[in-house]
Amino acid sequence: MRELKKVGLLLRDEEQVYPLDGMRAIFAERGIATVLLDPEDEGPADLDLVVAMGGDGTVLRALDLFHRCPVLAINFGTVGFLTAGDSKDLEQIVGRVMEGEFIVSERLVLNCNYPDGSLRAINEVSLRTISHLSYIDVFVNDTKIRTLVGDGVVVGTPTGSTAFMLSTGAPIVMPDVRCMVLDGINEYNFSSRALILTPDSRVRLHVSPETRGRDIWLIVDGRQVRRLEPEQEIHIEQAPFTAKLIYLEQNFFFRNLSSKLSW
């Protein structure tokens, strides 16, 4: 990571007066400029670091908007699996980062192209239904591999394997493994299993006309994006860049599995 000259501060909400003032003071003491970031805007291009203060939702927003630079995540939420530490250790965490006592964890990012738009995903892309069985034709590198029948389908990253994908029974994947994980959601098939794909795979999810309902939703990193009709489809592939998260120790992943998920 390059020398810190300008740091962006992303808050969970407008109520966080303490962390904002505290962070500004910490960086100002070391002659480092800070700028408050808008969660709806990509911000200045010359940022050297983004500090995300919130839960995992705030972290995901920071990684999506500010993928040009590393993100230091400090937990002001409930679980905070992606964070480097908790708010009570704020000054110590920032001090260690400025002393160079950190590692950068690079994470695979997904591009999702859908009718009328495209989005990036740090955790997962899913198609989910509310009230009827969905029939989703799954293609990998233009070859149809099967039709998933159930509540939907999810394509996730190793980062996402400890988020929503845990509820599908998919495997937990170490974040530095480069792969995609494809799994059905409440699939109507007892022999179903998650599928591990190479990172350069191209996935196409086609809503089959066999789907009777009109309640198939595209959901990206927990955000409900739009409804899909039968015969519509989405395309998912690896993004040309990685997301960069800062941690203070090499065993951060197993420490968080134990402390945050009681693993």
Secondary structure, 3 states (H helix, E strand, C coil): CCCCCEEEEEECCCCCHHHHHHHHHHHHCCCCEEEECCCCCCCCCCCCEEEEEECHHHHHHHHHHCCCCCEEEEECCCCCCCCCEEHHHHHHHHHHHHCCCCEEEEEEEEEEEECCEEEEECCEEEEECCCCCEEEEEEECCEEEEEEEECEEEEECCHHHHCHHHHHCCCCCCCCCCCEEEEEECCCCCCCCCEEECCCCCEEEEECCCCCCCCEEEEECCEEEEEECCCCEEEEEEEEEEEEEEECCCCHHHHHHHHHHCC
